[in-house]
């Protein structure tokens, strides 16, 4: 991920810090969320973000729809 510097007036910086603390996230995450809210077309879908993971696991092709594969899990 790339880094960018932003100059903010003191009152806006204080609000950013307060919001990040209230949400339990970083200031960067608050700013990213604000940018995505301002321009929703910039947001990346989950499938696009995970596209490099599709097909990287070997196993039964019917894993998600066949209960017999899950018999020993959760017991």
Secondary structure, DSSP 8 states (H G I E B T S, - for coil): ---------HHHHHHHHHHHHHHTS-HHHHHHHHHHHH-GGG---HHHHTGGGTT---S-TTTTT-GGGGTTTT-
